[in-house]
């Protein structure tokens, strides 16, 4: 397994920073330049993205996030969803043609929710938090409600269309949990809030392309220290495509983000479990605390998290790296 960075801004400084802290893989989050051609990721721009990263001595491990406006009609079962599905499949095909192995997706009817973005954690660092008691009376967003079974029907229609395309394209589709894992919120159902829901997805369309972005923070919000059981459950099926390696304090109905080493989960033990099930993909830190004098990108918090991850991976004999001290690069980097 390998620590990776989730990155939006592919500036020269950030690319150099990634290599300096011992990262060779990037997960590109919400890449703006890919949307210029229309409601799908453009092949030429995907190639430009990939070559820019490779020219910096790094690799692109995954693309994370497709604009919600490209599939909102699919989510809500509205007129025009088939046109959106056609464009969604075009995105998947272009990602495959560009040689990018993983595409993250979610099926949040609304969005990721937090009730505070200024909760204090260790040393006064700002973190986000959620308290469901504050959301129980939230009015429906968008003027209508979306029921649980209706959303499952919409999701099944969607996944049965896209997954054969992904398999032909050689793209792994990595599904993210609802965050927070509770239903409903603001009048809209949330499907992906427990282990049985994800197993239902895997069984719905059996395919090597059908798997998970295992957000360890979300699973901890669901199940506390039983998160290790979930790692084993999906890892033994080979369905963990990549990982959001984050820690939280508390679980539903309320929790807060934490530093990677100060939440409820023994992260060194988690690494041992990932190794046990044979996971060999990338892990990115996620939802990092804002530490004093940090940059908008989070150079300080990312460096702290990646250093910690490299240390516990190496201690467990799980760190996959081929470092060439002569070139200050990984031998397997492109």
Backbone bond lengths (Angstrom), bond angles and torsions (degrees), N, CA, C in turn:
res aa  C-N    CA-C-N  psi(-1)  N-CA   C-N-CA  omega(-1)  CA-C   N-CA-C  phi
1 X - - - 1.462 - - 1.524 109.33 -
2 X 1.330 114.36 159.44 1.463 118.61 -172.53 1.528 109.85 -139.80
3 X 1.337 117.76 135.81 1.457 119.29 170.84 1.520 109.56 -72.52
4 X 1.305 117.00 140.83 1.465 122.60 -179.97 1.518 108.22 -135.11
5 X 1.313 115.36 167.24 1.465 120.91 176.64 1.522 110.11 -109.86
6 X 1.323 115.64 135.01 1.448 120.16 165.47 1.516 108.15 -85.22
7 X 1.324 117.67 128.18 1.462 120.44 -169.26 1.525 110.85 -142.30
8 X 1.317 116.20 136.95 1.463 122.77 174.49 1.527 110.65 -104.08
9 X 1.306 115.68 -45.64 1.464 122.07 -174.22 1.526 109.11 -95.36
10 X 1.328 116.54 107.08 1.461 121.42 -178.56 1.524 110.51 -89.42
11 X 1.324 115.96 50.07 1.459 119.76 176.91 1.519 109.64 -71.28
12 X 1.325 115.61 159.18 1.460 119.48 177.92 1.525 110.35 -58.53
13 X 1.318 116.66 -40.21 1.464 120.52 179.97 1.530 111.05 -60.60
14 X 1.326 117.10 -45.03 1.459 119.84 -177.71 1.526 112.19 -68.53
15 X 1.338 116.86 -34.71 1.459 119.78 177.93 1.526 110.72 -68.04
16 X 1.323 116.64 -41.44 1.466 120.11 176.55 1.533 110.04 -64.02
17 X 1.333 116.27 -42.81 1.460 121.45 179.13 1.529 111.16 -56.76
18 X 1.333 116.75 -42.93 1.468 120.15 -179.36 1.518 110.74 -56.58
19 X 1.312 116.77 -47.44 1.465 119.64 -179.47 1.518 111.74 -67.37
20 X 1.328 116.94 -36.00 1.459 119.70 -178.01 1.525 112.39 -65.29
21 X 1.329 117.81 -31.38 1.466 119.58 -179.03 1.525 112.50 -94.54
22 X 1.344 116.62 10.93 1.454 119.85 172.62 1.505 115.68 89.08
23 X 1.330 116.95 27.89 1.465 122.35 179.60 1.512 109.20 -107.49
24 X 1.324 117.45 140.43 1.462 119.78 173.38 1.524 112.82 -121.77
25 X 1.340 116.85 -11.21 1.466 120.63 -177.30 1.526 110.27 -117.85
26 X 1.331 115.72 141.12 1.460 121.76 177.39 1.521 110.14 -121.09
27 X 1.322 115.50 139.30 1.459 122.40 165.76 1.521 105.88 -104.06
28 X 1.312 116.76 114.80 1.464 121.28 -175.76 1.522 108.65 -87.04
29 X 1.337 115.92 121.44 1.464 122.39 -172.99 1.522 110.32 -102.97
30 X 1.329 115.88 127.30 1.478 122.30 175.81 1.525 111.84 46.39
31 X 1.335 117.81 59.70 1.471 120.04 -175.77 1.527 111.65 -70.87
32 X 1.315 116.74 110.08 1.464 121.89 -172.96 1.523 112.48 -64.57
33 X 1.317 117.93 -41.20 1.457 120.09 -173.84 1.508 114.86 -65.03
34 X 1.341 117.10 -15.22 1.460 119.86 -177.23 1.513 112.77 -80.33
35 X 1.320 117.93 -9.36 1.457 120.92 -172.70 1.522 113.35 -97.10
36 X 1.325 117.32 3.55 1.462 120.00 -172.34 1.527 112.79 -66.72
37 X 1.327 117.74 -30.61 1.456 120.42 -173.92 1.522 112.95 -76.78
38 X 1.315 117.96 -20.53 1.449 120.44 -176.81 1.509 110.30 147.96
39 X 1.323 118.15 -160.20 1.467 120.81 -176.02 1.534 112.91 -80.79
40 X 1.315 116.42 47.08 1.464 122.96 175.54 1.525 107.15 -162.24
41 X 1.329 116.95 160.41 1.461 121.33 178.20 1.526 109.22 -78.35
42 X 1.313 115.32 126.74 1.459 122.95 -175.92 1.530 110.74 -79.44
43 X 1.325 117.10 133.10 1.466 121.34 -176.53 1.527 112.12 -60.07
44 X 1.317 117.48 -47.66 1.466 119.88 -176.98 1.523 111.03 -60.73
45 X 1.326 116.63 -39.66 1.462 119.40 179.70 1.527 111.77 -71.93
46 X 1.319 117.36 -31.26 1.464 120.21 173.80 1.528 110.51 -63.26
47 X 1.332 116.37 -42.31 1.466 119.92 177.86 1.528 110.64 -63.90
48 X 1.323 116.37 -41.37 1.470 119.74 178.09 1.528 110.80 -62.70
49 X 1.316 116.37 -40.48 1.463 120.99 177.41 1.529 110.61 -61.87
50 X 1.302 116.01 -47.99 1.461 119.71 -178.48 1.526 111.49 -62.76
51 X 1.331 117.32 -46.08 1.466 119.08 -177.10 1.527 111.27 -68.68
52 X 1.327 117.98 -32.70 1.463 119.50 176.93 1.527 110.47 -61.64
53 X 1.310 115.87 -42.80 1.466 120.45 179.72 1.527 111.05 -68.88
54 X 1.319 116.83 -42.55 1.464 120.13 -179.46 1.524 111.67 -67.46
55 X 1.316 117.29 -35.61 1.467 120.31 178.17 1.526 111.81 -65.30
56 X 1.336 116.65 -19.60 1.463 121.37 176.14 1.525 111.76 -89.86
57 X 1.338 117.27 6.59 1.458 120.88 -179.92 1.513 113.86 79.54
58 X 1.340 116.37 21.41 1.449 122.02 -177.70 1.527 109.64 -121.65
59 X 1.337 115.81 178.96 1.462 120.69 178.69 1.519 109.38 -133.75
60 X 1.325 116.13 150.39 1.460 120.41 174.62 1.525 108.02 -95.04
61 X 1.323 115.86 118.42 1.456 120.99 -177.90 1.519 112.26 -91.01
62 X 1.337 117.18 -30.67 1.462 120.78 -176.22 1.515 109.71 -166.59
63 X 1.320 115.01 160.00 1.465 122.19 167.69 1.521 106.86 -111.28
64 X 1.322 114.87 133.99 1.463 120.87 -176.16 1.513 109.73 -119.28
65 X 1.306 115.47 123.84 1.471 126.00 174.63 1.530 112.32 90.73
66 X 1.293 114.25 126.98 1.460 125.02 168.97 1.524 106.13 -113.15
67 X 1.328 119.40 135.50 1.467 119.88 -177.37 1.530 112.24 -52.80
68 X 1.321 115.86 131.15 1.463 120.89 -176.14 1.524 111.38 -59.53
69 X 1.325 116.94 -32.22 1.460 119.83 179.28 1.511 113.92 -64.61
70 X 1.328 117.21 -12.76 1.461 120.48 177.81 1.519 112.50 -84.92
71 X 1.348 117.75 -12.03 1.467 118.16 -179.04 1.530 112.69 -141.75
72 X 1.331 117.57 18.03 1.457 120.04 -178.77 1.522 112.79 -64.92
73 X 1.341 117.04 -33.88 1.468 119.69 178.34 1.526 110.89 -69.90
74 X 1.335 116.96 -31.11 1.467 121.11 174.79 1.524 109.43 -65.67
75 X 1.328 116.44 -46.39 1.460 121.45 179.88 1.527 111.69 -57.02
76 X 1.316 115.55 -46.12 1.457 120.31 -171.93 1.529 112.90 -95.27
77 X 1.337 117.41 0.79 1.457 120.93 178.43 1.518 113.09 66.21
78 X 1.322 117.19 40.94 1.457 121.87 -175.38 1.519 112.47 -98.80
79 X 1.314 115.21 163.26 1.461 120.75 174.62 1.529 108.87 -58.58
80 X 1.326 115.84 135.26 1.457 121.20 -177.15 1.516 113.14 101.65
81 X 1.337 118.02 -0.40 1.465 118.65 -177.38 1.524 112.40 -69.10
82 X 1.333 117.28 -29.99 1.460 118.28 -179.79 1.524 111.50 -68.25
83 X 1.331 116.68 -35.49 1.459 119.67 175.32 1.533 110.05 -65.60
84 X 1.327 116.59 -41.35 1.459 119.27 176.32 1.534 111.14 -63.24
85 X 1.310 116.74 -39.40 1.460 119.81 178.24 1.517 111.62 -62.60
86 X 1.320 117.05 -39.77 1.470 120.79 178.49 1.525 110.22 -61.14
87 X 1.322 116.77 -43.69 1.462 120.20 178.98 1.526 112.07 -70.15
88 X 1.330 116.70 -34.87 1.457 120.86 177.22 1.532 109.73 -61.90
89 X 1.328 115.27 -44.43 1.469 119.44 177.81 1.527 110.94 -63.83
90 X 1.312 116.95 -34.43 1.468 120.34 177.35 1.532 110.36 -64.19
91 X 1.321 116.30 -40.33 1.464 120.14 175.24 1.522 110.66 -58.39
92 X 1.325 116.44 -48.44 1.471 120.55 -178.81 1.526 110.45 -60.08
93 X 1.318 117.04 -45.08 1.472 120.36 179.65 1.519 111.42 -60.74
94 X 1.327 117.12 -42.22 1.462 120.33 -179.01 1.525 111.42 -68.33
95 X 1.319 116.92 -37.94 1.463 120.37 176.12 1.529 109.92 -60.72
96 X 1.325 116.63 -43.33 1.459 120.09 177.99 1.512 112.44 -65.04
97 X 1.320 117.58 -44.64 1.464 120.78 179.43 1.532 111.19 -61.35
98 X 1.318 116.38 -32.01 1.465 120.70 -179.06 1.525 112.64 -80.63
99 X 1.325 117.65 -1.82 1.455 120.71 176.44 1.518 114.19 76.62
100 X 1.320 117.23 25.82 1.461 121.83 177.72 1.521 107.78 -98.03
101 X 1.338 118.16 123.32 1.470 119.34 -164.33 1.520 116.50 -79.66
102 X 1.335 118.43 -27.01 1.464 120.17 -171.79 1.524 109.62 -133.72
103 X 1.338 114.98 138.71 1.463 121.82 173.49 1.526 108.04 -125.23
104 X 1.319 115.80 118.83 1.464 121.12 177.34 1.522 109.70 -77.46
105 X 1.331 115.89 147.13 1.461 119.86 171.13 1.525 109.27 -148.43
106 X 1.314 115.10 161.92 1.461 120.49 172.41 1.521 108.39 -137.52
107 X 1.319 115.38 173.48 1.457 120.72 178.37 1.529 108.35 -137.65
108 X 1.351 114.97 50.55 1.457 121.62 178.14 1.534 108.78 -80.65
109 X 1.299 116.52 120.61 1.465 118.91 178.24 1.530 111.45 -65.99
110 X 1.322 116.83 -29.49 1.462 119.99 178.28 1.528 109.33 -113.91
111 X 1.341 118.16 -83.19 1.460 121.81 -177.95 1.516 108.30 -176.41
112 X 1.316 117.05 -177.40 1.462 122.15 168.64 1.530 108.11 -74.29
113 X 1.327 116.51 133.26 1.459 121.71 -176.61 1.523 111.10 -111.35
114 X 1.321 116.40 139.69 1.446 123.72 165.38 1.521 107.82 -138.79
115 X 1.327 116.46 141.28 1.464 119.87 179.16 1.526 111.81 -92.93
116 X 1.346 117.42 -11.40 1.464 120.78 173.77 1.515 109.54 -147.74
117 X 1.312 116.01 139.83 1.460 121.46 173.52 1.527 111.43 -113.98
118 X 1.314 116.47 10.75 1.462 120.54 -176.57 1.532 111.48 -133.64
119 X 1.339 115.87 32.29 1.457 119.59 173.83 1.527 108.90 -73.31
120 X 1.323 116.09 143.91 1.463 120.30 -178.28 1.520 110.69 -93.18
121 X 1.328 115.17 135.53 1.463 121.52 175.42 1.528 107.93 -119.75
122 X 1.300 117.88 -155.76 1.461 122.75 -174.22 1.528 111.33 -52.55
123 X 1.318 115.64 131.01 1.457 120.56 177.52 1.509 114.21 66.21
124 X 1.333 117.78 14.20 1.460 121.20 -179.86 1.519 114.39 84.73
125 X 1.345 117.74 8.50 1.466 120.27 178.34 1.523 110.14 -61.96
126 X 1.325 116.37 141.93 1.457 120.95 177.85 1.527 110.47 -80.38
127 X 1.345 115.45 133.07 1.463 121.81 174.46 1.525 107.95 -135.78
128 X 1.323 116.46 167.89 1.454 120.71 174.53 1.522 109.54 -94.10
129 X 1.327 115.23 159.96 1.462 119.99 179.46 1.527 109.28 -151.12
130 X 1.332 114.67 166.53 1.465 120.12 -179.15 1.525 109.41 -140.49
131 X 1.330 115.47 134.77 1.463 122.65 175.15 1.524 107.42 -131.41
132 X 1.320 116.19 109.71 1.463 119.20 -173.72 1.527 112.73 -64.74
133 X 1.323 117.04 -24.99 1.468 119.32 178.56 1.531 111.45 -58.23
134 X 1.334 116.24 -27.65 1.464 120.46 -179.57 1.528 112.49 -81.29
135 X 1.331 117.47 -10.92 1.469 121.03 -175.97 1.523 113.10 -110.35
136 X 1.322 117.78 -6.21 1.464 119.74 -173.60 1.522 112.99 -62.82
137 X 1.330 117.63 -27.15 1.464 120.78 -179.58 1.525 112.90 -105.10
138 X 1.327 117.34 16.24 1.465 120.05 -178.91 1.524 110.41 -65.28
139 X 1.329 118.20 134.32 1.471 120.54 178.94 1.518 110.83 -73.16
140 X 1.324 118.06 158.17 1.467 120.66 177.05 1.514 111.28 -60.24
141 X 1.312 116.43 133.70 1.463 120.76 174.44 1.520 108.85 -83.77
142 X 1.319 116.26 143.16 1.454 120.02 178.54 1.516 113.24 79.05
143 X 1.336 117.56 3.51 1.455 119.51 173.55 1.507 116.00 83.46
144 X 1.329 119.52 2.92 1.461 120.28 179.01 1.514 109.64 -148.87
145 X 1.325 115.49 161.59 1.449 121.32 177.36 1.528 109.62 -99.41
146 X 1.329 115.63 158.21 1.459 121.74 178.61 1.519 107.64 -131.26
147 X 1.331 116.01 115.11 1.451 121.29 -173.55 1.519 113.33 -79.13
148 X 1.328 115.10 161.68 1.460 123.21 -175.87 1.529 111.59 -62.02
149 X 1.322 117.95 -52.17 1.460 120.51 -178.33 1.525 111.49 -68.91
150 X 1.322 116.54 -35.28 1.464 119.85 176.80 1.527 110.58 -61.88
151 X 1.336 116.91 -42.32 1.460 120.11 179.40 1.515 111.20 -68.00
152 X 1.338 117.69 -38.55 1.473 119.40 175.56 1.532 110.52 -60.61
153 X 1.329 117.54 -41.90 1.467 120.36 177.95 1.525 110.59 -60.89
154 X 1.324 116.93 -43.01 1.458 120.31 179.65 1.525 111.06 -65.09
155 X 1.332 115.97 -39.74 1.464 119.32 178.96 1.523 111.17 -66.11
156 X 1.313 117.71 -42.84 1.471 120.05 -179.76 1.525 110.84 -62.64
157 X 1.315 116.88 -41.38 1.472 120.79 176.77 1.530 109.87 -58.25
158 X 1.318 115.53 -42.38 1.463 122.74 -179.22 1.527 111.96 -66.84
159 X 1.309 117.88 -53.38 1.463 120.58 -171.37 1.528 111.38 -68.55
160 X 1.332 116.73 -32.56 1.465 118.70 179.87 1.524 111.75 -72.03
161 X 1.323 117.35 -18.70 1.463 121.50 174.73 1.517 111.66 -85.22
162 X 1.341 117.07 -42.58 1.469 119.16 -171.13 1.514 114.22 -85.34
163 X 1.336 117.80 -30.31 1.460 118.29 -170.29 1.527 112.77 -68.34
164 X 1.340 120.78 -39.74 1.470 118.59 174.79 1.526 112.65 -61.72
165 X 1.329 116.91 -34.96 1.469 121.10 176.67 1.521 109.85 -64.04
166 X 1.327 116.63 -45.47 1.461 120.90 179.36 1.518 111.45 -61.96
167 X 1.314 117.17 -41.19 1.470 119.94 -179.62 1.524 110.71 -64.05
168 X 1.326 117.15 -43.27 1.465 119.77 177.77 1.523 111.41 -64.18
169 X 1.328 116.33 -34.93 1.471 121.06 -177.62 1.527 112.67 -81.41
170 X 1.342 117.36 -10.10 1.458 120.38 -177.96 1.517 113.27 73.55
171 X 1.335 116.76 29.45 1.463 122.09 -178.90 1.526 109.33 -108.37
172 X 1.321 116.32 132.63 1.455 121.64 174.00 1.527 108.82 -89.72
173 X 1.326 115.88 124.81 1.461 121.91 179.57 1.520 108.57 -96.14
174 X 1.344 116.58 118.76 1.456 122.56 -172.50 1.524 109.75 -109.09
175 X 1.327 116.54 110.01 1.464 122.61 -175.36 1.524 111.08 -86.98
176 X 1.327 115.91 130.25 1.471 123.35 179.89 1.525 110.25 -95.35
177 X 1.342 118.15 144.72 1.472 120.44 176.56 1.523 112.83 -67.76
178 X 1.337 114.65 163.54 1.457 119.54 166.14 1.517 108.10 -70.72
179 X 1.325 115.10 143.44 1.452 120.21 -177.02 1.529 108.39 -139.57
180 X 1.338 117.76 109.19 1.456 128.62 7.77 1.529 112.21 -78.49
181 X 1.340 116.71 158.91 1.456 120.90 -176.81 1.524 111.76 -84.61
182 X 1.322 116.01 78.19 1.453 121.77 -179.80 1.522 107.88 -152.25
183 X 1.318 116.60 150.94 1.465 120.28 178.92 1.525 109.50 -139.20
184 X 1.367 116.89 142.12 1.466 127.67 -7.44 1.519 110.37 -88.87
185 X 1.337 115.79 172.32 1.457 122.48 169.88 1.522 107.51 -131.35
186 X 1.321 116.18 128.35 1.468 122.56 177.97 1.527 111.46 51.91
187 X 1.329 115.59 41.87 1.449 120.91 174.79 1.511 115.85 82.26
188 X 1.324 117.76 -2.02 1.464 121.04 -176.88 1.523 110.23 -114.61
189 X 1.316 115.43 136.07 1.462 120.91 176.67 1.522 110.48 -67.62
190 X 1.313 115.09 153.11 1.464 122.95 172.40 1.528 106.54 -125.38
191 X 1.321 117.18 124.99 1.456 121.34 -173.50 1.516 113.51 -88.16
192 X 1.332 116.75 -41.41 1.461 119.94 -163.11 1.520 110.38 -100.60
193 X 1.357 112.12 77.50 1.457 120.57 -171.56 1.531 112.33 -126.06
194 X 1.339 117.55 2.45 1.461 119.58 178.75 1.529 109.50 -159.38
195 X 1.316 115.74 168.28 1.465 121.39 -176.60 1.531 111.92 -61.59
196 X 1.344 120.53 -43.96 1.471 119.14 179.78 1.526 113.69 -57.73
197 X 1.325 118.17 -33.62 1.470 119.86 179.82 1.516 110.90 -65.06
198 X 1.342 117.78 -42.00 1.458 120.24 179.24 1.523 111.42 -69.69
199 X 1.321 116.68 -35.26 1.458 118.71 176.60 1.526 110.63 -66.03
200 X 1.314 116.44 -35.33 1.468 120.52 176.19 1.521 110.39 -60.31
201 X 1.329 117.05 -40.62 1.470 121.05 178.09 1.528 110.74 -63.91
202 X 1.320 116.79 -47.14 1.464 121.09 -178.95 1.526 110.84 -60.56
203 X 1.327 115.77 -39.52 1.466 120.06 -179.33 1.521 112.44 -78.08
204 X 1.325 117.46 -22.03 1.459 121.83 -176.11 1.527 111.52 -65.37
205 X 1.337 116.49 -41.61 1.465 121.59 177.51 1.533 107.69 -137.08
206 X 1.321 117.96 88.26 1.468 119.29 178.95 1.527 110.33 -61.78
207 X 1.324 115.79 120.94 1.463 120.84 -176.47 1.517 108.94 -165.62
208 X 1.327 117.97 144.83 1.469 120.12 173.40 1.518 112.33 -64.20
209 X 1.334 117.73 -15.15 1.465 121.54 178.63 1.517 113.26 -88.55
210 X 1.314 118.12 -7.27 1.462 122.65 -173.35 1.523 109.60 -100.70
211 X 1.336 116.67 107.16 1.457 119.73 -178.28 1.516 111.88 -159.43
212 X 1.318 115.49 -158.75 1.453 120.75 -166.33 1.513 113.43 -126.14
213 X 1.331 114.56 144.46 1.448 121.49 155.45 1.528 104.05 -88.27
214 X 1.318 116.46 107.08 1.457 120.10 -175.36 1.527 108.21 -83.42
215 X 1.344 114.94 95.17 1.459 120.04 176.97 1.522 107.14 -82.01
216 X 1.317 116.21 101.17 1.456 120.02 -174.46 1.524 111.54 -62.79
217 X 1.335 116.68 -31.75 1.453 119.41 176.54 1.515 112.07 -62.28
218 X 1.327 116.97 -45.19 1.471 120.43 179.92 1.520 111.45 -63.83
219 X 1.333 116.38 -43.48 1.467 118.87 179.44 1.525 110.84 -65.56
220 X 1.332 117.65 -32.30 1.461 120.15 175.54 1.516 110.29 -69.06
221 X 1.332 117.58 -38.61 1.455 120.75 174.98 1.528 110.61 -58.94
222 X 1.343 116.73 -35.47 1.460 122.01 179.76 1.526 112.47 -73.00
223 X 1.352 116.62 -45.49 1.458 120.44 -160.50 1.521 115.48 -137.46
224 X 1.325 118.40 9.72 1.447 120.13 177.51 1.515 112.37 57.80
225 X 1.352 116.56 -138.05 1.460 118.68 -175.44 1.522 113.31 -74.96
226 X 1.335 117.91 -0.09 1.464 120.19 170.87 1.529 111.19 -76.29
227 X 1.343 115.81 3.06 1.465 120.37 175.04 1.521 111.09 -56.37
228 X 1.337 117.49 -30.39 1.464 120.09 178.40 1.530 110.85 -62.34
229 X 1.340 116.68 -34.44 1.468 120.22 177.39 1.525 110.30 -64.75
230 X 1.338 116.83 -38.34 1.464 120.13 179.33 1.525 111.20 -68.15
231 X 1.335 117.21 -39.43 1.468 119.82 176.73 1.527 109.67 -58.98
232 X 1.324 115.97 -45.63 1.471 119.28 179.52 1.527 111.14 -65.35
233 X 1.327 116.53 -41.67 1.470 120.33 -176.66 1.527 111.55 -59.77
234 X 1.338 116.25 -50.11 1.462 119.15 -176.93 1.526 112.16 -86.34
235 X 1.335 116.89 -32.28 1.459 119.39 179.07 1.505 112.55 -64.75
236 X 1.316 117.52 -37.49 1.465 120.50 179.06 1.522 112.37 -69.67
237 X 1.322 116.92 -16.95 1.468 121.11 174.08 1.532 111.79 -91.99
238 X 1.336 117.48 -3.58 1.459 120.76 -176.47 1.518 113.28 69.81
239 X 1.318 116.56 28.45 1.465 120.53 -173.84 1.529 114.06 -104.77
240 X 1.327 118.23 4.58 1.459 120.68 173.67 1.524 107.59 -92.07
241 X 1.333 116.67 107.50 1.462 121.24 -175.40 1.532 111.73 -87.29
242 X 1.317 118.10 -40.96 1.459 121.24 166.13 1.514 108.42 -156.84
243 X 1.349 116.59 174.30 1.460 120.80 -166.34 1.525 110.63 -130.40
244 X 1.329 116.31 137.49 1.451 123.02 161.91 1.526 106.05 -92.36
245 X 1.323 116.18 106.28 1.464 121.56 -172.55 1.520 108.26 -94.39
246 X 1.329 115.98 86.18 1.456 120.70 -178.80 1.520 110.43 -133.96
247 X 1.319 114.64 159.08 1.451 122.48 -176.48 1.525 109.44 -119.00
248 X 1.309 116.81 151.01 1.458 121.95 176.71 1.518 109.30 -136.61
249 X 1.322 115.84 163.27 1.457 122.83 173.21 1.522 108.20 -114.42
250 X 1.336 116.69 124.51 1.454 121.26 -176.69 1.518 111.21 90.60
251 X 1.320 115.46 168.63 1.458 121.17 174.57 1.517 108.03 -144.43
252 X 1.322 116.02 172.99 1.453 118.78 -174.29 1.533 110.65 -48.44
253 X 1.368 115.65 135.91 1.466 127.61 19.79 1.531 115.89 -94.59
254 X 1.345 118.80 4.38 1.462 118.02 176.87 1.522 109.29 -148.70
255 X 1.333 114.97 147.14 1.456 121.28 -179.00 1.515 108.85 -160.91
256 X 1.320 115.47 167.46 1.467 120.57 172.61 1.522 108.48 -137.27
257 X 1.333 114.87 154.09 1.456 120.19 172.46 1.532 108.96 -70.56
258 X 1.321 116.47 158.71 1.454 121.11 178.72 1.525 109.82 -142.92
259 X 1.324 115.07 173.44 1.460 119.27 165.12 1.526 108.62 -63.11
260 X 1.309 115.39 155.06 1.453 121.06 -174.67 1.530 111.99 -59.75
261 X 1.330 117.73 -26.99 1.458 121.88 -175.15 1.519 113.64 -105.05
262 X 1.341 118.19 11.21 1.465 117.88 -173.24 1.524 113.86 -130.53
263 X 1.328 118.89 10.42 1.458 121.22 178.61 1.514 112.28 -89.30
264 X 1.325 115.49 -161.14 1.458 121.53 -175.28 1.518 113.76 -78.67
265 X 1.334 117.25 -18.96 1.462 121.03 -171.97 1.524 110.99 -101.26
266 X 1.312 115.93 135.86 1.461 122.43 172.52 1.528 107.02 -75.67
267 X 1.324 116.51 100.84 1.463 120.55 -172.58 1.525 111.93 -71.24
268 X 1.325 117.29 -28.66 1.464 119.21 175.25 1.526 110.16 -66.09
269 X 1.317 116.65 -38.44 1.464 120.17 176.31 1.526 110.35 -66.46
270 X 1.333 116.66 -37.39 1.466 119.92 177.88 1.526 110.74 -59.64
271 X 1.332 117.32 -42.78 1.460 120.60 178.75 1.524 110.38 -59.19
272 X 1.314 116.85 -40.61 1.467 119.90 179.04 1.528 111.29 -62.32
273 X 1.333 116.48 -36.41 1.466 119.58 179.95 1.530 110.53 -71.47
274 X 1.341 117.08 -41.01 1.466 118.88 175.54 1.537 110.11 -59.33
275 X 1.319 116.34 -41.61 1.463 119.84 178.15 1.522 110.68 -63.97
276 X 1.318 116.67 -41.89 1.473 122.37 -179.94 1.522 111.72 -55.81
277 X 1.349 116.92 -40.08 1.467 119.85 -176.62 1.530 112.36 -88.90
278 X 1.339 116.92 1.63 1.459 120.39 175.95 1.509 115.10 82.65
279 X 1.327 117.64 19.29 1.461 119.17 177.43 1.530 109.61 -66.31
280 X 1.333 116.43 129.40 1.471 120.41 -177.88 1.525 112.23 -131.50
281 X 1.332 116.64 25.35 1.456 120.48 -178.57 1.512 112.71 -97.75
282 X 1.341 115.26 -158.39 1.463 120.67 -177.41 1.520 110.66 -101.25
283 X 1.346 113.77 154.56 1.456 122.61 175.18 1.519 108.32 -128.95
284 X 1.319 116.28 133.64 1.463 118.81 175.15 1.524 109.65 -116.91
285 X 1.356 117.32 143.09 1.468 118.97 169.27 1.527 108.56 -68.50
286 X 1.331 116.09 155.21 1.465 119.04 -171.59 1.527 109.21 -151.20
287 X 1.334 116.38 149.12 1.467 122.56 177.89 1.523 110.40 51.91
288 X 1.303 116.34 53.24 1.455 120.97 -173.77 1.530 112.03 -74.13
289 X 1.330 117.76 144.84 1.469 119.79 172.85 1.523 110.74 -60.22
290 X 1.319 115.14 150.64 1.466 119.47 175.31 1.516 108.18 -92.10
291 X 1.326 115.85 113.04 1.462 120.48 -178.26 1.520 109.55 -97.07
292 X 1.309 115.54 164.71 1.454 121.80 -172.75 1.531 111.76 -59.45
293 X 1.326 115.46 134.95 1.467 123.80 175.83 1.525 113.51 61.99
294 X 1.339 117.32 22.45 1.460 119.03 178.65 1.524 110.17 -78.03
295 X 1.321 115.73 164.93 1.461 122.47 177.42 1.519 110.08 -87.30
296 X 1.337 118.62 166.16 1.462 120.02 174.83 1.537 112.57 -57.40
297 X 1.332 117.69 -33.65 1.465 121.12 177.66 1.524 111.29 -71.31
298 X 1.326 117.16 -27.19 1.452 120.24 -178.50 1.519 112.92 87.27
299 X 1.335 117.14 45.84 1.464 119.52 -179.27 1.527 111.87 -58.53
300 X 1.335 116.68 -44.28 1.463 118.81 -177.55 1.533 111.52 -68.10
301 X 1.326 116.44 -46.57 1.460 118.75 -177.01 1.523 111.10 -68.86
302 X 1.333 117.62 -36.75 1.464 120.06 176.49 1.527 111.32 -65.64
303 X 1.328 117.28 -42.67 1.461 119.93 -179.89 1.524 110.69 -62.08
304 X 1.341 116.27 -41.36 1.466 120.29 178.40 1.530 110.30 -61.75
305 X 1.328 116.47 -47.65 1.467 120.30 -176.72 1.524 111.76 -66.47
306 X 1.331 117.11 -45.36 1.464 119.79 -178.80 1.533 110.61 -64.32
307 X 1.335 117.08 -40.90 1.455 119.53 177.82 1.512 111.67 -60.51
308 X 1.327 116.13 -42.27 1.464 120.48 177.82 1.535 110.91 -63.81
309 X 1.331 116.37 -44.17 1.458 120.46 -179.45 1.522 111.53 -62.72
310 X 1.335 116.29 -44.99 1.465 119.42 179.10 1.532 110.39 -60.57
311 X 1.322 116.05 -39.23 1.454 119.45 -178.47 1.517 112.83 -65.07
312 X 1.335 117.63 -47.49 1.460 118.78 -177.64 1.526 111.78 -74.60
313 X 1.330 117.37 -28.66 1.470 118.96 173.32 1.515 110.73 -65.86
314 X 1.322 116.16 -44.58 1.460 119.76 -178.67 1.520 110.65 -65.81
315 X 1.328 117.89 -40.54 1.459 121.31 179.33 1.526 111.57 -62.66
316 X 1.334 116.36 -30.98 1.465 120.78 179.99 1.523 112.47 -87.78
317 X 1.330 116.73 -0.72 1.464 119.43 -176.26 1.507 112.60 68.15
318 X 1.338 116.09 29.86 1.467 120.74 -174.68 1.514 113.46 -114.20
319 X 1.332 118.43 -3.33 1.462 121.04 -175.62 1.519 110.35 -79.80
320 X 1.326 115.41 119.65 1.463 122.08 -179.44 1.524 108.35 -96.52
321 X 1.323 116.46 107.14 1.454 119.55 178.55 1.519 110.11 -153.36
322 X 1.317 113.86 149.53 1.455 121.59 175.56 1.524 106.99 -132.15
323 X 1.308 116.63 87.22 1.454 121.88 -173.25 1.521 110.73 -91.97
324 X 1.325 115.94 130.71 1.456 121.71 176.90 1.527 108.11 -107.14
325 X 1.334 118.10 103.99 1.471 119.46 -176.22 1.523 113.59 -64.26
326 X 1.331 117.66 -19.96 1.468 119.85 -179.30 1.525 111.59 -70.87
327 X 1.321 115.23 -36.05 1.465 119.30 -177.84 1.526 112.40 -106.29
328 X 1.330 116.55 -3.95 1.476 121.43 -175.37 1.520 110.79 53.20
329 X 1.339 114.78 43.92 1.465 120.30 179.63 1.523 108.90 -146.11
330 X 1.318 115.20 161.72 1.449 119.23 174.60 1.516 109.29 -77.32
331 X 1.339 115.74 136.58 1.455 120.27 -178.64 1.528 111.76 -59.66
332 X 1.327 115.71 -34.04 1.453 119.12 -177.55 1.515 113.28 -89.61
333 X 1.331 117.34 -0.56 1.477 118.75 176.14 1.513 109.98 -69.49
334 X 1.312 115.50 145.07 1.478 119.06 -176.08 1.509 109.29 -86.64
